[in-house]
Amino acid sequence: MKILVLGAGYAGLTVVHRIREYSNAEITVISKSKIVRENTIFPLLLTDEINVKDTEFNAEEALKRKGIEFVEADVIEISPQSNEVKTSKGTFDYDYLFIALGGAYEENFEKIPGHEHAFMHHTLEGFLGLKKALEKAEDGVKVFVGNARNSPIEGPSYQVALISEYILRKKGIRGEVYLATQSDKGVFGILPVNQISEKANYYFERKRGIKIIKGTYVKEIRKGKVILGNDQEIEADIISVLPTLSAPEVVRKAGLTDESGFVPVKLPFFIYNENIYAAGDLAKGMMPAKTARSAMISAENAVTHLLKLNKNYYSQGVLCIMEGGDDGGILRFDKGKEGIKALLDFNRTYVLIKKIYSRLLVNSAFNVPYHASLTF
Ligand SMILES: Cc1cc2nc3c(=O)[nH]c(=O)nc-3n(C[C@H](O)[C@H](O)[C@H](O)COP(=O)(O)OP(=O)(O)OC[C@H]3O[C@@H](n4cnc5c(N)ncnc54)[C@H](O)[C@@H]3O)c2cc1C
């Protein structure tokens, strides 16, 4: 059996670790870079609690030890009709294909008018640029953090807002931090539990002094100013934004997406057709939120299906550990056969737990067997 995996992120690497645990199939992974970064820990770069080196590992070396071939190349064209994938290093064929190329952050960020006046708190470059700007911030600075319309991940924005507030406080300067949330219920307002957003809003507004602008999104950015979906204009010296998401263009061009921009898959198996699986940010999953934990769960389910393993299928939920400068927090919302588990709590200890978990992800090249999830 010849298995081709596109993308060496949370989903792609979970796929190959899990297949190798149960099978000696011929596996090839194709991804842009053999250096892979654990990006959920990036907010800690802003406070120097971690270094760039702490976030990265060499996927080629990790996979070689398991007899898995790694090809450092760009995926250029996916041809489901001929079971072939064209890359910058030649064409590869497959019996089974796993598409795990992530969400198109850069492509969608560049579509925001005036994006050049803002940082995107997703890439390493975005975080390093934001870090410099916060270090140089002076008395009276205004920081704006928000998301574009239909952006499926607000957790990083919450963390950037909290850390920005902390950095200004630590520097001893006055300033304002604005956080725009798409839900009119505010922070985590997308979840169907009102107590969570009420508690989160209280913490952000009353305890941390962050100004929440509820029920809107970033429509346009101009130098020193953000135009929101409700046409409200917010003046800001430092602007950081996450875009909406879709599957990358190479996947859309292959005709694998629907009107949502994501790959429709049969749930909970994450299968697209008889020999293609789509996992991670680019798949139309069980929840609108696009997270690393969901990416790994989709990969686990896809492998369980492919190899017909005698295992439960997991349900996707949301688990967000928030890094907030001198404090931290956790949000969990899981729904499965076992019922609903919902939790929001604030405590600095969660940051330590996240750092330990991040090391586990980096040291194992994303091979974590337990996701604290419920079953489907
Ligand atoms: C700051 C921040 C904080 C976050 N916090 C959390 C959190 O607390 N909890 C959580 O669960 N999630 C969190 N996330 C979300 C999480 O990081 C993403 O959901 C996750 O990266 C998705 O995994 P993936 O495997 O689908 O894609 P990715 O990890 O993006 O992997 C895709 C891979 O494909 C490669 N690739 C893409 N296109 C091509 C191409 N054309 N050719 C070759 N290779 C290609 C990429 O280089 C990459 O290696 C956070 C994200 C950010 C940015």
The ligand as a Tripos MOL2 file, in Angstrom:
@<TRIPOS>MOLECULE
LIG
   53    58     1     0     0
SMALL
NO_CHARGES

@<TRIPOS>ATOM
      1 C1         -0.6800   31.7320   17.7040 C.3       1 LIG1
      2 C2         -1.5280   30.5210   17.5470 C.ar      1 LIG1
      3 C3         -2.0390   29.9160   18.6690 C.ar      1 LIG1
      4 C4         -2.8260   28.7730   18.5320 C.ar      1 LIG1
      5 N1         -3.2890   28.1820   19.6590 N.ar      1 LIG1
      6 C5         -3.9490   27.0080   19.5660 C.ar      1 LIG1
      7 C6         -4.3410   26.3070   20.7650 C.ar      1 LIG1
      8 O1         -4.1640   26.7840   21.8990 O.2       1 LIG1
      9 N2         -4.9580   25.1090   20.6280 N.ar      1 LIG1
     10 C7         -5.1870   24.5610   19.3980 C.ar      1 LIG1
     11 O2         -5.7180   23.4430   19.3330 O.2       1 LIG1
     12 N3         -4.8490   25.2270   18.2360 N.ar      1 LIG1
     13 C8         -4.2320   26.4210   18.2880 C.ar      1 LIG1
     14 N4         -3.8460   27.0730   17.1390 N.ar      1 LIG1
     15 C9         -4.2780   26.5760   15.8120 C.3       1 LIG1
     16 C10        -3.3420   25.5480   15.2070 C.3       1 LIG1
     17 O3         -2.0320   25.9950   15.2150 O.3       1 LIG1
     18 C11        -3.8020   25.1590   13.7790 C.3       1 LIG1
     19 O4         -5.1510   24.7960   13.8330 O.3       1 LIG1
     20 C12        -2.9380   23.9980   13.2410 C.3       1 LIG1
     21 O5         -1.6960   24.4830   12.8210 O.3       1 LIG1
     22 C13        -3.5980   23.2460   12.0780 C.3       1 LIG1
     23 O6         -2.8410   22.1060   11.7720 O.3       1 LIG1
     24 P1         -2.7570   21.5130   10.2890 P.3       1 LIG1
     25 O7         -1.9690   20.2590   10.3940 O.co2     1 LIG1
     26 O8         -4.1040   21.4720    9.6830 O.co2     1 LIG1
     27 O9         -1.9560   22.6070    9.4540 O.3       1 LIG1
     28 P2         -0.4870   23.1680    9.6420 P.3       1 LIG1
     29 O10         0.0180   22.9440   11.0110 O.co2     1 LIG1
     30 O11        -0.5410   24.5610    9.1370 O.co2     1 LIG1
     31 O12         0.3990   22.2780    8.6470 O.3       1 LIG1
     32 C14         0.3140   22.3620    7.2510 C.3       1 LIG1
     33 C15         1.6520   22.0190    6.6390 C.3       1 LIG1
     34 O13         1.5310   21.9770    5.2160 O.3       1 LIG1
     35 C16         2.6110   22.6810    4.6260 C.3       1 LIG1
     36 N5          2.1660   23.2210    3.3300 N.ar      1 LIG1
     37 C17         1.1440   24.0920    3.1050 C.ar      1 LIG1
     38 N6          1.0090   24.3110    1.7850 N.ar      1 LIG1
     39 C18         1.9550   23.5770    1.1660 C.ar      1 LIG1
     40 C19         2.3130   23.3740   -0.1930 C.ar      1 LIG1
     41 N7          1.6780   23.9580   -1.2110 N.pl3     1 LIG1
     42 N8          3.3400   22.5350   -0.4640 N.ar      1 LIG1
     43 C20         4.0080   21.9000    0.5420 C.ar      1 LIG1
     44 N9          3.7090   22.0550    1.8370 N.ar      1 LIG1
     45 C21         2.6940   22.8810    2.1470 C.ar      1 LIG1
     46 C22         2.9490   23.7680    5.6290 C.3       1 LIG1
     47 O14         4.2600   24.2440    5.4380 O.3       1 LIG1
     48 C23         2.7440   23.0370    6.9550 C.3       1 LIG1
     49 O15         3.8960   22.3690    7.3660 O.3       1 LIG1
     50 C24        -3.0890   28.2450   17.2410 C.ar      1 LIG1
     51 C25        -2.5740   28.8670   16.1140 C.ar      1 LIG1
     52 C26        -1.8030   30.0010   16.2640 C.ar      1 LIG1
     53 C27        -1.2240   30.6580   15.0660 C.3       1 LIG1
@<TRIPOS>BOND
     1     1     2 1
     2     2     3 ar
     3     2    52 ar
     4     3     4 ar
     5     4     5 ar
     6     4    50 ar
     7     5     6 ar
     8     6     7 ar
     9     6    13 1
    10     7     8 2
    11     7     9 ar
    12     9    10 ar
    13    10    11 2
    14    10    12 ar
    15    12    13 ar
    16    13    14 ar
    17    14    15 1
    18    14    50 ar
    19    15    16 1
    20    16    17 1
    21    16    18 1
    22    18    19 1
    23    18    20 1
    24    20    21 1
    25    20    22 1
    26    22    23 1
    27    23    24 1
    28    24    25 2
    29    24    26 1
    30    24    27 1
    31    27    28 1
    32    28    29 2
    33    28    30 1
    34    28    31 1
    35    31    32 1
    36    32    33 1
    37    33    34 1
    38    33    48 1
    39    34    35 1
    40    35    36 1
    41    35    46 1
    42    36    37 ar
    43    36    45 ar
    44    37    38 ar
    45    38    39 ar
    46    39    40 ar
    47    39    45 ar
    48    40    41 1
    49    40    42 ar
    50    42    43 ar
    51    43    44 ar
    52    44    45 ar
    53    46    47 1
    54    46    48 1
    55    48    49 1
    56    50    51 ar
    57    51    52 ar
    58    52    53 1
@<TRIPOS>SUBSTRUCTURE
     1 LIG1         1 GROUP 0 **** ****
